[in-house]
Amino acid sequence: MTPTQLLRSLAPRRDGRAGTAAASWRTPVTMAVLTLAAALAAALGPRTGTTSFRLSEPTDVLALPTATVPAQAATVALTLVMAALCAAAALRVRAGRPPARALAPAFGTAFVLALLTWAAAGATVPVVGLLGGALALSIPLVFGAMGGVLSERVGVVNVAIEGQLLAGACVSAVVATVTGQPLVGLVAAVVAGALVATVLAVFSVRYLVDQVIVGIVLNVLVTGLTGFFYSTALAPDAARLNSPARLPQIALPVLGDLPVVGPVLFRQTVVVYAMYVVVAVVWVVLFRTRQGLRIRAVGEHPEAADTVGIDVRATRVRVVALAGAVAGLGGAYFTLGSVGGFGKDMTAGAGFIALAAVILGGWHPLRAAAAALLFGFVSNLQNVLGIVGSPLPSELMLMLPYLVTVLAVAGVVGKVRAPAASGTAYEGAS
């Protein structure tokens, strides 16, 4: 295969018109179900009074007025908007065209506003707190998702994201405590995540062990090691080994003073700013550089990549190690940016959620980051609904993040295609 043929093979696959239209019915059907749920809530559980949305905090330089709306009327109006968007999506599908990309985000925004307006009647919704908390919960997921995208784009299923996050969290706490330098702890987290990923790469690429099995074993191993270390050393001697200084928040000039987005996005720690850079760099490298073309070639057609002189196995090992380094940085956020110390099993399955974000985002860095942000937002939405006294059952609010994820994957995204060689060992001459 020539380089030109290899480039053509990496072009996005386009299904036929009928197949695309049939698959796209998932979106209007999902929209219809959610619109019906909102309509039933407004009809069977009408809310009296007003709902307030606080757009500024007392410490903000530029204060915005609190927006107040009549709860029942606003809920009905937003439900009608949802119905209109659902109808627009259905009409496009019926005409043989997929729904416009803006329809799903617009519908989701209307649904969230309707839910907040209905549930928080008589109370005040702290918008900055809602968005800031969502970002905080999303940060480890975004780093883990970037690690997953890099690994799978090069052909290795990175089930060990959980172990990489946990290793980064543990090592960063210890190193930052011993040295007294949180930035040194960040570097240690990067190294720890890369080491875990290198083990995954060596066994799956060099020795052709099943990638999923190696990933699961690494998760169990890292969980056991960090748990044992925490019980025997970190907890008994927390003052010397598990009391890292938290990273300070840095407000960017001008940007940090903007209303709403300023305190949410631009009054953050260095880890959050690193996250912005990592997402942009991963996208640029994968889709705008020659090295990114090589990575995607190895993940799609390793035989063709080998034919044009790419060392498939070496490329996989290097990129998987880099992916682990990125995930390890996300683990450091738990200890240095959020909690201020390592706790046993503190990642709480974040690595598996990040892996779901990779799939939800279609193995694209920007969409995977958006999927991670969605899960973080819904997780914090559950907390905010509990604070404002939502009439929703507590059991429903606990399952809300997972319910939204299932609806997004099955109802909006539908069938997605992973890199063709993802999870497949390569036994070529490289």
Disulfide bonds with the S-S distance in Angstrom:
none
